[in-house]
Amino acid sequence: MHSQAKLGAAAQPGRPLAALARDYVTLTKPSIILLLLITTVPAMVLATGGWPSSWLVAATLIGGVLAAGGAGAVNMYIDREVDAIMRRTRSRPIPRGSVEPRHALVFGVAMGAASGVWLALTVNLISATLAVGAFLFYTLVYSAYLKRTTVHNTVLGGAAGALPPLIGWTAATGSVGLEGVLLFLIVFYWQPPHFWALALALVDDYRAAGIPMLPVVRGERETKRQIVLYAILTAALSLIFGAVAGLNLLYLAVALAGGVGFVAFAVRVYRAPGVTATGAMFRYSTSYLAMLFASMVADRLLLG
């Protein structure tokens, strides 16, 4: 376990700039930013019925990256002691001692604030409000409270991660709309089975850190059951969305085949002993979401 002294250590003087830059990029949680890119642009394409203004896409993504990256940095500040306990996270910049906690906090808050200002000036006020709301929800509500107090942390906390497609939709249309809400719900219901597959494999870490994740509180069997239920909901919502948005056979074929695969992987996790199938579920769920949103773009641009 890393000591409190290590957690408060200053970044080593004289470190190469490239190494310091890598640490600050790590603070932004690039994997979450990738999710932002995967879900925001397709929402904008659907909302406009074609490729939107490249400037609008760039401005929206810049604001989204600032909000998501800032939230990741503040999350690492809040979770610094937990991260030092868990094997998966103890090599992060703060517990490793390569970035001072207060520097990470200032960096994250500055990015979050810049996101709101940037989006308000270059996109619209509703997108700016949603982005800042996602930043505040992820940091103050999820990271500082829900994660440590309730077994429903992953489900409720997923609201922040599900907002990027809605932000993309509002950036293109200036309003929320039913399709925007459905895109939000697809990602919202996708996140729990995606993350619980990982949490099952890390249950000992979460137990040691005192985090009430579903596998810790309700056990392996119940977690696997919930994975199946949420996978079914996600697949169903993807098909409902296709009908509401008036998408064509290309999207519907991908949504149906991908959704069946998602449910099949979830059932495999449920039936397999221990955590033997969780890694495959985690990897497939990422590919499934990417394929689903990519098919929305292809369907709209190619078939109209």
C-alpha positions as CSV (number, residue, x, y, z in Angstrom):
1,M,0.0,0.0,0.0
2,H,1.3,3.5,-0.8
3,S,1.8,5.7,2.2
4,Q,0.1,9.1,2.8
5,A,3.5,10.6,2.3
6,K,3.7,9.2,-1.1
7,L,0.2,10.5,-1.9
8,G,1.3,14.0,-1.0
9,A,4.6,13.9,-2.7
10,A,5.4,16.5,-5.2
11,A,6.2,15.6,-8.8
12,Q,9.9,14.8,-9.0
13,P,11.8,17.9,-10.0
14,G,13.6,17.7,-13.3
15,R,11.3,15.1,-14.8
16,P,11.1,15.1,-18.6
17,L,8.3,17.2,-20.0
18,A,7.0,14.3,-22.0
19,A,6.7,12.1,-18.9
20,L,4.8,14.9,-17.0
21,A,2.5,15.4,-20.0
22,R,1.8,11.6,-20.1
23,D,0.8,11.8,-16.4
24,Y,-1.6,14.7,-17.0
25,V,-3.1,12.9,-20.0
26,T,-3.6,9.8,-17.7
27,L,-5.5,12.0,-15.3
28,T,-8.1,12.8,-17.9
29,K,-9.0,9.0,-18.3
30,P,-8.5,8.7,-22.1
31,S,-10.8,5.6,-22.3
32,I,-13.7,7.7,-21.1
33,I,-12.8,10.4,-23.7
34,L,-12.9,7.7,-26.3
35,L,-16.5,6.8,-25.2
36,L,-17.3,10.5,-25.7
37,L,-16.0,10.5,-29.3
38,I,-17.8,7.2,-30.1
39,T,-21.2,8.5,-28.9
40,T,-21.2,12.3,-29.5
41,V,-20.5,12.5,-33.3
42,P,-23.1,9.9,-34.3
43,A,-25.7,11.8,-32.4
44,M,-24.8,14.9,-34.3
45,V,-25.0,13.1,-37.6
46,L,-28.5,11.7,-36.8
47,A,-29.7,15.1,-35.5
48,T,-28.8,16.9,-38.7
49,G,-29.6,14.1,-41.1
50,G,-26.1,14.2,-42.6
51,W,-22.6,15.4,-41.7
52,P,-22.9,18.6,-39.6
53,S,-20.7,21.6,-39.7
54,S,-17.1,20.4,-39.1
55,W,-16.6,23.5,-36.9
56,L,-19.6,22.6,-34.8
57,V,-18.3,19.0,-34.4
58,A,-14.9,20.2,-33.4
59,A,-16.2,22.8,-31.0
60,T,-18.6,20.2,-29.4
61,L,-15.8,17.6,-29.0
62,I,-13.4,20.2,-27.6
63,G,-16.0,21.1,-24.9
64,G,-16.8,17.5,-24.3
65,V,-13.1,16.5,-23.9
66,L,-12.6,19.4,-21.4
67,A,-15.6,18.3,-19.3
68,A,-14.8,14.6,-19.4
69,G,-11.1,15.1,-18.9
70,G,-11.6,17.5,-16.1
71,A,-14.0,15.1,-14.4
72,G,-11.5,12.3,-14.7
73,A,-8.8,14.4,-13.0
74,V,-11.0,15.5,-10.1
75,N,-12.1,11.9,-9.7
76,M,-8.5,10.8,-9.4
77,Y,-8.0,13.5,-6.7
78,I,-11.0,12.3,-4.8
79,D,-10.1,8.6,-5.2
80,R,-6.4,9.0,-4.4
81,E,-6.4,7.0,-1.3
82,V,-8.7,4.3,-2.7
83,D,-6.5,4.2,-5.9
84,A,-3.4,3.5,-3.7
85,I,-5.1,0.4,-2.3
86,M,-6.4,-1.2,-5.5
87,R,-4.1,-3.1,-7.7
88,R,-5.7,-1.8,-10.9
89,T,-5.2,1.9,-10.0
90,R,-2.2,2.1,-7.7
91,S,0.1,3.0,-10.7
92,R,-2.0,6.1,-11.5
93,P,-0.1,9.4,-11.2
94,I,-1.3,10.6,-7.8
95,P,-0.7,7.4,-5.8
96,R,2.5,6.9,-7.7
97,G,3.6,10.3,-6.5
98,S,4.3,11.8,-9.9
99,V,1.5,14.5,-9.7
100,E,0.6,16.4,-6.5
101,P,-3.0,15.9,-5.5
102,R,-3.8,19.6,-5.4
103,H,-2.3,20.1,-8.9
104,A,-4.6,17.4,-10.2
105,L,-7.6,19.1,-8.5
106,V,-6.8,22.5,-10.0
107,F,-6.1,21.0,-13.4
108,G,-9.5,19.2,-13.4
109,V,-11.6,22.1,-12.1
110,A,-10.0,24.4,-14.6
111,M,-10.9,22.0,-17.5
112,G,-14.4,21.6,-16.2
113,A,-14.9,25.4,-16.0
114,A,-13.3,25.9,-19.4
115,S,-15.7,23.4,-20.9
116,G,-18.8,25.4,-19.8
117,V,-17.4,28.7,-21.1
118,W,-16.2,27.2,-24.4
119,L,-19.5,25.4,-25.2
120,A,-21.6,28.4,-24.2
121,L,-19.6,30.7,-26.5
122,T,-19.2,28.3,-29.5
123,V,-22.1,25.9,-29.4
124,N,-25.1,26.8,-27.2
125,L,-26.2,27.2,-23.6
126,I,-28.0,23.9,-23.3
127,S,-25.0,21.9,-24.4
128,A,-22.8,23.8,-22.0
129,T,-25.2,23.2,-19.1
130,L,-25.3,19.5,-19.8
131,A,-21.5,19.3,-20.0
132,V,-21.0,21.1,-16.8
133,G,-23.8,19.1,-15.2
134,A,-22.1,15.9,-16.2
135,F,-18.8,17.2,-14.7
136,L,-20.4,18.1,-11.4
137,F,-22.5,14.9,-11.2
138,Y,-19.5,12.7,-11.9
139,T,-17.2,14.5,-9.4
140,L,-19.4,15.7,-6.5
141,V,-22.3,13.2,-6.7
142,Y,-20.8,10.0,-7.9
143,S,-17.1,10.2,-6.9
144,A,-17.5,12.0,-3.6
145,Y,-20.8,10.4,-2.5
146,L,-22.5,7.6,-4.4
147,K,-19.4,5.5,-5.0
148,R,-18.8,5.2,-1.3
149,T,-22.3,4.9,0.0
150,T,-24.6,2.8,-2.1
151,V,-24.7,-0.4,-4.1
152,H,-26.4,1.5,-6.8
153,N,-23.4,3.6,-7.4
154,T,-22.6,2.3,-10.9
155,V,-26.1,2.6,-12.1
156,L,-26.8,6.1,-10.8
157,G,-23.3,7.3,-11.5
158,G,-23.7,6.2,-15.1
159,A,-25.9,9.2,-15.8
160,A,-22.8,11.4,-16.3
161,G,-21.2,8.9,-18.8
162,A,-24.5,8.7,-20.8
163,L,-24.7,12.4,-21.4
164,P,-22.2,12.8,-24.3
165,P,-24.7,11.6,-27.0
166,L,-27.4,14.0,-25.6
167,I,-24.8,16.8,-25.6
168,G,-24.1,16.0,-29.3
169,W,-27.8,16.0,-30.1
170,T,-28.5,19.3,-28.4
171,A,-25.4,20.8,-30.0
172,A,-26.9,20.1,-33.4
173,T,-30.5,20.9,-32.7
174,G,-30.6,23.3,-29.7
175,S,-33.1,21.0,-28.0
176,V,-33.3,17.7,-26.2
177,G,-35.8,15.7,-28.2
178,L,-37.0,12.1,-27.9
179,E,-34.2,10.7,-30.0
180,G,-31.6,12.4,-27.8
181,V,-33.2,11.0,-24.6
182,L,-33.2,7.5,-26.2
183,L,-29.5,7.8,-27.1
184,F,-28.8,8.8,-23.4
185,L,-30.8,5.7,-22.2
186,I,-28.9,3.3,-24.5
187,V,-25.6,4.3,-23.0
188,F,-27.0,4.6,-19.5
189,Y,-28.2,1.0,-19.6
190,W,-25.1,-0.3,-21.4
191,Q,-22.7,1.0,-18.7
192,P,-23.7,-1.3,-15.8
193,P,-23.2,-4.7,-17.5
194,H,-20.0,-3.3,-19.1
195,F,-18.5,-2.2,-15.8
196,W,-19.9,-5.0,-13.6
197,A,-18.0,-7.5,-15.8
198,L,-14.9,-5.7,-14.7
199,A,-16.0,-5.3,-11.1
200,L,-16.6,-9.1,-10.8
201,A,-12.9,-9.6,-11.6
202,L,-11.8,-6.9,-9.1
203,V,-14.2,-7.7,-6.2
204,D,-11.3,-8.3,-3.8
205,D,-9.9,-4.9,-4.6
206,Y,-13.2,-3.2,-4.0
207,R,-13.8,-5.1,-0.8
208,A,-10.4,-4.1,0.5
209,A,-11.0,-0.4,-0.4
210,G,-14.5,-0.5,1.2
211,I,-16.3,0.4,-2.0
212,P,-19.9,-1.1,-2.0
213,M,-19.9,-2.3,-5.6
214,L,-22.7,-4.8,-6.5
215,P,-20.4,-7.9,-6.4
216,V,-19.2,-6.9,-2.9
217,V,-22.6,-6.3,-1.4
218,R,-25.0,-8.6,-3.3
219,G,-22.5,-11.3,-4.4
220,E,-21.4,-12.8,-7.7
221,R,-24.7,-14.5,-8.6
222,E,-26.9,-11.5,-8.3
223,T,-24.3,-9.3,-10.2
224,K,-24.4,-11.8,-13.0
225,R,-28.2,-11.8,-13.1
226,Q,-28.2,-8.0,-13.2
227,I,-25.7,-8.1,-16.1
228,V,-28.2,-10.2,-18.1
229,L,-31.1,-7.9,-17.3
230,Y,-29.3,-4.7,-18.2
231,A,-28.0,-6.3,-21.4
232,I,-31.5,-7.2,-22.5
233,L,-32.7,-3.6,-21.7
234,T,-29.9,-2.1,-23.8
235,A,-30.6,-4.4,-26.8
236,A,-34.3,-3.6,-26.6
237,L,-33.7,0.2,-26.4
238,S,-31.3,0.1,-29.4
239,L,-34.1,-1.4,-31.5
240,I,-36.7,1.0,-30.2
241,F,-34.4,3.9,-31.0
242,G,-34.0,2.6,-34.6
243,A,-37.8,2.7,-35.1
244,V,-38.2,6.1,-33.5
245,A,-35.3,7.7,-35.5
246,G,-36.5,6.1,-38.7
247,L,-33.3,4.3,-39.4
248,N,-32.9,1.7,-42.1
249,L,-32.0,-2.0,-42.4
250,L,-28.3,-1.4,-42.0
251,Y,-28.7,-0.1,-38.5
252,L,-31.4,-2.4,-37.5
253,A,-29.3,-5.4,-38.6
254,V,-26.4,-4.3,-36.6
255,A,-28.6,-3.4,-33.6
256,L,-30.3,-6.8,-33.7
257,A,-27.1,-8.9,-34.3
258,G,-25.1,-6.9,-31.8
259,G,-27.8,-6.9,-29.2
260,V,-28.2,-10.6,-29.5
261,G,-24.5,-11.0,-29.1
262,F,-24.5,-8.7,-26.0
263,V,-27.2,-10.7,-24.4
264,A,-25.4,-14.0,-25.3
265,F,-22.2,-12.8,-23.7
266,A,-24.1,-11.7,-20.6
267,V,-25.8,-15.2,-20.4
268,R,-22.4,-16.8,-20.8
269,V,-21.1,-14.7,-17.8
270,Y,-24.1,-15.9,-15.8
271,R,-23.6,-19.5,-16.6
272,A,-19.8,-19.7,-16.5
273,P,-18.1,-20.5,-13.2
274,G,-16.5,-17.6,-11.3
275,V,-15.1,-14.8,-13.5
276,T,-14.0,-16.9,-16.4
277,A,-16.2,-15.2,-18.9
278,T,-16.1,-11.6,-17.6
279,G,-13.1,-10.5,-19.7
280,A,-14.8,-11.5,-22.9
281,M,-17.9,-9.7,-21.9
282,F,-16.0,-6.5,-21.0
283,R,-14.2,-6.5,-24.4
284,Y,-17.3,-7.3,-26.4
285,S,-19.4,-4.7,-24.7
286,T,-16.9,-2.0,-25.8
287,S,-17.0,-3.2,-29.4
288,Y,-20.7,-3.5,-29.4
289,L,-21.3,0.1,-28.4
290,A,-18.8,1.3,-31.0
291,M,-20.4,-0.8,-33.7
292,L,-23.9,0.3,-32.7
293,F,-23.1,4.0,-33.0
294,A,-21.0,3.6,-36.1
295,S,-23.9,1.9,-37.8
296,M,-26.1,4.9,-37.0
297,V,-23.7,7.1,-39.0
298,A,-23.3,4.7,-41.8
299,D,-27.1,4.1,-42.1
300,R,-27.9,7.9,-42.1
301,L,-25.0,8.9,-44.5
302,L,-25.3,5.9,-46.9
303,L,-29.1,5.2,-46.9
304,G,-30.5,8.6,-45.9
